[in-house]
Amino acid sequence: MSTIPLMPFTSRPDIEGTFGVCTSTHWIATAVGMSILERGGNAFDAGVAVAFTLQVVEPHLCGPGGDVPIMVCRAGSDKPQVICGQGPAPAGATIAHYRGHLGLDIVPGTGLLAPCIPGTFETYMMVLRDYGTMRLRDVLAPAISYAEHGHPLVERAVITIENVQDLFKTHWPTSADVYLPGGNLPAVGSLFCNPQHAATYARILREAETGGGGREKEIERARKSWSQGFVAEAVDRFCRETEVMDVSGRRHRGVLTGQDMATWLPTVEDPVGLDYGNYRVLKPGPWTQGPVMLQMLALLKGYDLDALAPTDPELLHVWIECAKLAYADREAFYGDPKFADVPMQTLLSEAYNAERRKLVGATASLDQRAGTIAGVAGEVIVKGISEGREGVSSLGAGEPTVGRIGKADAASGVVRGDTVHVDIIDKAGNMFTATPSGGWLQSSPIIPALGFPLGSRAQMFWLDEGLPGSLAPGKRPRSTLSVGMALRDGKPYMSWGTPGGDQQDQWSCQMFLRHVHSKMSLQQAIDAPAWHIEHFPASFWPRSARPGVVVLEGRVPKATVVELQRRGHIVEVGGDWSEGRLTAASQVGPRRRAAANPRGMQAYAAGR
């Protein structure tokens, strides 16, 4: 009889090796990343190439007009850095204009009033210049090729196009020209091309390579083409001259200008951190929702999670109640620290969370309970209760989760989650993690001269004065985008993340807890049954909340469902494999490991 212990079920093995690993939400992008490593590029070169490729192969989840948080860690360093690729609100985006002149009470979730300054291209150029080793052509060529010659269109992209095809045909003809070729819905798996997207990047590359010099000079010329050249000019002209139908039911011109693009640059900053056992978990600052995971962990420190199985109803109950408290504080206090006094040190402190933890009772809370911090005003705004946060209508969707969240699945017209993610660790130990998003095909009309739309991140601002998240020119919206790294015993250990809007840090937290407390491998921790709450106000239009609602995967035991209901939770049971799109990578000594989510059959890890 074998003495080898049986491991918990996994859909696939952890990828292991010593050369390097790459994992992302699309198999083509993962292959591109590994090809860069094989050709001698480092993790940062590969990360930029993957990010550009994801814009092409997952256009319903990210695009050149969007935004990105990145975290990097050089080999031999124990101090990861955050690169903020979140563009701020344009100079013309004021509460007075939106509320007073246009008569709006929230920022529309689609169209030309929702874009912030596009942050992706400048950010990838910074990473390539300051951390990478390769030439611009090396990292742009795969994306140009797939846009020009085609890639198999994934099911979820087709579902997204189908849900907004009437909008395209009636109001956004430039998008119909690209995504409804010949007036028809493209078939799943069909070879899909976007020649103008390819032409835009090919022109940037030509202009960058004209004039000679080294890679740094090429990168600087590429940046100029983007933010001060033909790209910025096309964006400026489209926003100024085009009236676009949005979710408000009215047509509006945009406020983003070429001058906005010319005056913005990404920034490098230290991450926010929390010690959790022998781990130090790192997240971007409160211009993202990233610290909410740190506060969840700070609250959960007060419980013996080692004694609880991953689907034990007691674990789910305390996790849900702690998540409600952390997300209430997110709503009340988070915002761009350049504009708002965000009491992050207090929010993550032992004393503050010990007091907050006392609010966790034996039954479910249905209230929005933000904390009280002396000298700092905090308020949770709830615009209304929505039965299901549909987020989609004949005029489009506010977030890339097209369709109803809850019991339905992709087969019935629902796209679960949003955004893309990538994790890479090379042979030397360099680490790269990013969550590119925005500029979705359903966010605003295609700019015909460029082949891609702008983003809609400004919908996360409030048009109410005096809040940390109130709209203001030059201010970063409090994004849902989140990346994470962890040190273990003081050494860089793991990066991980997931698409999913407000759910990103919920799923990331669950995976981390399973890996740490249940000793699951990366793949096991990703595969295990997951859940999310919808208790708090959503970050996306129409900004609704569903107090007490928790959505569980169908694989969560029935006994757990019954016990949560007995405790007062409003439980919805989704598909067996319906929660999250996590990827993760880790390193210990020379060993590299990576894993990818099986849900949706798109994400893959590779390595050797």
N, C-alpha and C positions, 0 to 999 in steps of 0.2 A: 504494500500500500504506500502511495506517495506521501511524503511528509511535507511537501511544498504547500503552504497555505493558499487557499483560494482567495483571489482578490475580488472586491465588489465589481459589479458589471460596469464595463465601459464600452462605448460604441466603436472605439478605435484605440490604439496604443498611444502613449506619450511618444513623441519623436525624440530620440536621444542621439547624441554624438559629441564630437569634440571640435569639429570644424566651424559650426555655426548653425543657427536655426532662424527661421522666419515663419511667422504665422499671421494670417489676416483673414478678413471676412470674405474673400473671394480667391478661388484657387489660381486664377490667372495672375493676380497680383502677388500671391505667395511665390509662384514660379518666377516671376520677374525679380522679386527680391533675392531669391536664391541665385539667380543667374548673375546678379551684380556681385554677390559674395564670391561666386566661383571665378569671376573675372578679376578678383583682387580688390574690389571695393570693400569699404568697411560698412558697419551697421548704419551709419548716417547716410552714406551714398545710397544704400539699399532702401532705407526708409523713404527718401525723397522719390526714388523711382517707383516704389510701391504706391505712394500717395498720388502721384500723377496718373498712374495706371488705374487706380480705384475711381478717379474722376470719370474715366471712360467706361469702365465695365460695370459700375454701379451708379449710373447717373441719377437714379431716383433717390440716392442716399448721400451723395456729395457731388461737388462741382467746383470749377475754378472760381466762381463767384462767392464761395463760402468762407469758412473760418476753421481754425484748428488750434487746439492746445497740444503741445509736444513736451515730452520730458526726455532728457538725454543724460547719459552718464558715461564719461570717458573711462576707458580701461585704466585701472590703477587708482581711480578716485572713489571716494566714498561720499561725494557731495553732488548728487544729481541736480540738474538745473531745469527750470521750466522755461519754455519759449512761448510767449503769448502771441498766437496768430489770430486772436479775436479782434477784428477791426471795430472801432468805436462808432457811435452814431455820427452821421454827417453834420456839418455846420448848420444846415438848414432844418435839422430835425429837432424842433422845439415843441414843448407842450402847447405854447400859444398857437403855433401853426396847426398842429393836429387837432387840438380841442377847440380853439377859438375860431380859426379861419375855416377849418374843414368840418367841424362839428362832430368829431369822433370822441368816443369815451375809452376805447382801447385801440392799440395799433393793429391794423388789419394783418392777418396771418399770411397773406399772399400779396402779390402785386409790387408796385414800385415805392410804396411808403415804408415797407418793412426792411429794405436792405441796410445793413451797416457797410462800412468800407470793407471790400473784399480783403481777406487776410491771408489766403493760402499761398499765393505765388511769392510774395515778398518773404514770407516765413520760410518756405522751402529753399529759397535762394540764400537766406541767412544760414540755414543749417548746412547747405552744400558748401558755402564759402568758408564758414568758420569751423566746421567739424568734419566735412567730407574731404575726399581726395580726388574725385573724378571730375571730368569735364562735363559741361552742361549737356552735350549731345548724348553722353552715356546714359544719363538718367531720364532724359526726355524722349529718346527714340522709341522705347516700347509703347508709351502712351500715344505718340503720334501714329505709330504703325497700327495699333488696335483701333484708333479712331478712323483712320483712313481706309484700312482694309477690312475691318469688321471684327466683331467678337460675338459669341453666342449669347443672345439676350436671355437673361435669367427670368424665371417665372414671375418673381416679385416685381421686376421692372415692368413686365407686360401688364400685370394686375394694376399697377399704379397708373400706367398710361390709359388703360381701359376705364378706370374710375374718373379720370379727368378729361377724357376725349371730347366730351360735349363742350367743356370749357375751351379747349384748344380750337375746336371747329368754329365756335360761335364768337369767341372773344380774343383768343391768342393765336392768330393764324401763323405767326412765325414759329411757334412751338409745334403746331400741326404739321408744318412743312418738314420738320425734322423727325418727329416721333410718330406721325401717321403717314408714312410714305405712300404716295398714291391715294391718300385719303383712307387708308385701311390700317387696322390695328395689326402691328407686327406679330408674328407667331413666336411662341416660346421656342427658344433654341435657334431662331433664324439668325443669320449673320447680319448684324446691325452696324451701320457705319454712320459717322458724323463728320463728313468731310470738312466742314467749316471749323469745327473744333480742332481737327488736325492741322488745318491751314493756319490757324491762329498761333498755335505753338510752333509750327514750322517757320512762320515769319519771325517770331521772337528769336528762334535759334539762328536764323540767317542774319538777323541784325546783330545778334550777340557775337557771331563769329566774324563779322566784318570789322576789320580794324586791327587784327592781330593782338599780340600780347598773351599772357597766361590765362589760366582758368579764372582767376579773380577778376580780371578785366572783362572777360566774357560774361561773367555773372553780373557785373555792374551794368553792362550794356543791356542785358536781358531785363534787369530791374527797371531800367529807364524806359525800355519799350513798353513795359507793363504799366507803370505808375505815372509816367510822364509822356508816353508816346501814344501809339495808335490804339492801344487797348483802353487807356483812360479817356481818350478822345471819343471812342465809340460808346463807352458807358455814359459819358457826359451828354452826348447828343441824344441817345436813346431816352434817358431820364428826362431831359429837357423838352423833347419834342413829342413824346408818345404818351397818350392817355390810356391807362390800363385798367381793366375791370379787376376788382379784388373781392375779398370775402365780405366787404361792407355792402356790396351790391351797387357800388358806384365806381366810376372811372376816376383815376387820379394820376397826375404826373409825379415823377420822383423828385427827391431832394438831393440825392447823391450827385456829386460833381467830380470832374477831373481834378480839381484843386484839392478836394478831400483825399483822393488817392495819392496825389503828389506829396502830401504833407504828413503821411502816416508811415511809421515803421514798426515792425515787431519789436518786442522787448524781451530781455532775459531777466529772470528773477529767481529767487530761492523758493523752493516748495514749502508748503505748510506740513508739519510732521506731528505724529503721535506715537509714543512708545506703547507697544502692546506685547507683553511678554518679552521674548528675546528678538522681537521684530520692531523696526521703526518704519511705519507706513507713511508714505509721502504723497501729497496731492497738490494740485495748483491752488492758488488763493481763491478768495470769495467772489472774484469775477466769474468763477465757475461754481457749480454746486459741489465740487470735489470735497471740500471740508466736511460736508454732511456725512460722508462715510466715516471720517475720523471721529465725529461726535457720536455716531452710532456705536463705534467701537469703545469710545470713552464711557458711554452709558452701559454697554454690555460687559465691561470689566467687572461689574458688581455681581455677576452670575457665574455659577460653576458650569460653563458650557462643555467642559470635558466629560461631564456625567450625562450629557443629553445626546441622543441620536439625532442625525441631521433632519429627520422629519418628526421628531417628538413634538406633540402639541404644546408642551411647555416652552420649548425652544422657540417655536413659531410665535407663540403669544408674546413672550417678552421681547423678541426681535421686532414684531409689529408695533408694539407699544413704544419701544425705544425709537424706532424709525419715525413714528408720528411726532415725537418730541423734537427730534433732530430736524425734521423737515419743517416743522413750525418755526424753529429758529432760523432756518434757511430763508423762509419767507419774510420773517420780521427784520433780519439783520444783514443779509448778504447784499453786496453790491460792489461796484468798482471802488477799491480802497483809495484811489486818487480823488474820489468825490465824496465818499461816505466813511464815517468812523465805524469800521466793522470791528466789534470787540472779540476778535478771534482768540486771543489768549484766554479770555474768560470763558468763551464757549467751549474750549477744549480742556479747561482746568478740572482737576479732580474735585475740588470743592463745589463748583457749579453743577457738575454732572451728578454728584452725590445727592444734591438737593433735587435736581430734576428727576432722578431715578425714583424718588419717593412717590412720584405721581403714577408710577406703573402699578396698577392694581390687579385684582384677580379677574376683572372683566374688561371688555373693550371700551375704550373712550371714543366718543363721537365728537369731541370738541377739538378746536384748533388752539393748542395751549403753548404759546410762545413763552419764553422765559422773561424775567424782569432783571434788567441790568442797570445799575445806578448810573445816571448821566447819559444813557443811550436810549433813544426812543425806538420802540419796536412795535410793528403792527402787521397782522395777517389780514390781507384783503381777500374776501371771497365774493366774486361777482355773481355767483348763482350756482345752483346745483343742476348738474346735467345727468340724465340717465344714459350713461355710457360714453360720454366725451366723444361723440361721433367725429367731430373735427373734419367732416367732409360734406360737401354739398355740390350743387351744380356749379358753384363758383370756386371750387377747389378746396384744398385742405390747409389748415394752419400749420400742421407738422407733417413730417413724412410718414407717420403712421396713418396710412389711408384706410379708413373703415373703422368699425367699432372695436374697441378694446374689450376683451372679455372672452366669452364662450366661443365665438367664431374663430375660424382659422383661415389660412391663406387660400384654401380651396374654395371658400365661400366669399372671396373678394376682400380679404383682410390682409394687410401687410403688417406683420408684427415687428415692432422696433423701427429703428431709423439709423442713419449714420453708418460709418465704417470704422474699422479699428485695425491696427497693426502693431506687432511686437517683434523686435529683432535683437538678437545677441550674436555678435561675431566671435571669431576664434580668439581675438585678443581680449575680449570681455567688454567691448563697447556695447552700450544698451540704448535702444531707441524705441519709444512708444508714442503713438499719436492716435487721436480720434478726429479725423477730418469729417466735416459736416457742412451743411448749408449749400446754397446754390443748387437745390434739388430741381429736377425737371418740372416739378409741380409748384415751385415756389413763386416764379414770375416768368414772363414770356422770354423765349430765346431772343438774345440780341443778335439779329441776323448777320451783322458784320463779324461776330465773334464765335457764334455757334454754341453759346452757353448762356444760362440765365444768371441773374443776381440772387443773393440770398434773402433770408427773411428773419434774421436773428433779432432785429429791432422789435419784433412782436413781444419779446420778453420784457420790455420796458413797461412801466405803468405810466399812465397819463394823469396820475394823481400827484400833486406837489408834495415835497418833503419826505419822500420815502428813499431808502437806500437804492431801490430799483427804479426811481423816477427817471423819465427820459430827459437827457440833456446833451447838447452837442459835445463831441469829443469823449463821451462817457462809454465805457464798455458795458454791454448788457450782462446781467447775471445769467450766464449760459448754463445749459444742462451738460455741456461737453465736459468730459472728465477723463483723465489718465491717471495711472497709479504706478508707483514703484515701491518696493520694500527692501530694506536692508535686513539681513539676518545675522545676528551676532556681530553687527557693525560692518558687514560686508555687503556690497550690492548683490541682491539675490534674485528678485523677481520683478517683472512688469506684467500688467494685465489690464484689461478693460473690455468694454462692450458698447455697441450701439444701444439705443433704447430711451432717449429723451430723459424724462424724470426717473425712469427705472434704472439708469446706468449704475448709479452708486448703490442701489439696492441689490442688484445682481452681483456686482463686484464684491460687495460686503459678504454676501452669502458664500460665494466661492472661496474667499479668503478664510472665512470661519471654518468651512469644511476641510480646507487644506491644513489649517493649523490645529484645530481641535479634533477632527476625525481622522487625521493623518492620511487623507486621501491624496492621491497623485493629482497633478494638474488636470488630466483628462477626467478622472473620476469626479473631481470637484466641479468641473464644468458640466458633466453629464447628469449629476444628481438632480432630483426634482427641485424646482425653484418656484418662486412666487413673487408678487409685488403688491404694494398697497396703492390706492388712489385716493387716499384720505384728504390730501392737501390740495390747494389750488394748483392746477396745471400750469406749466410754464408757457404753454402754447395757446393760441387762440382756440376756443373762446374763454380760456382761463378759468374753467369750472373745476369744482371739487366733488368728490363722492365720499363723504365722511363714513368711516367704518368699513369701506370695501377693501377686501383682499382677494386677489385673483391667484388661484393655485393651479399648478399643472395637474393633469389627471392622474399622474403617478403618485401624488401625495396620498398616503393611506386614508381610507374611508374613515377610520377611527379618529384620525387627526382632524378631518373635516368636521365630523360630528362634534368633537370637543371644542373646536374653535367657534362653531355656531352656538354651542351651549354657553360659551363665555361672551356672547354678544357680537361677535364679528359677523359682518355681512360677507358671506363667502360665495365667490363665483369660481366654478371649476372650468378651466380651459382645456385645450388639447393636451395630450400626454407629453408632447415635446413642443411647447409653445412659448417658453420664457427665456429670453436672452439670446445673445450671439457672442458670447465670451471667447476671447483668445488669451493665451498666456505663454510666457517664456521665463525660464529660470536658469541659473548657473550656480554650480558648486565646484570649485577648483577648475579643472579643465572640462568638466562635463557640462553640456548644454541640453536643455529639455524644452519642448514646446508642445502645445495642445491647442485644439480648435473645436469650436462648437459644432455638433452634428445637426442642430436644428436648422431647417431650411436648406440643407445639403449644398451649401456654398463655401463655408469657411474650411480652410485646410492649413495644416502645419507641415513644414518641410525642414529637412536638415540632414546633416551627416556627421 
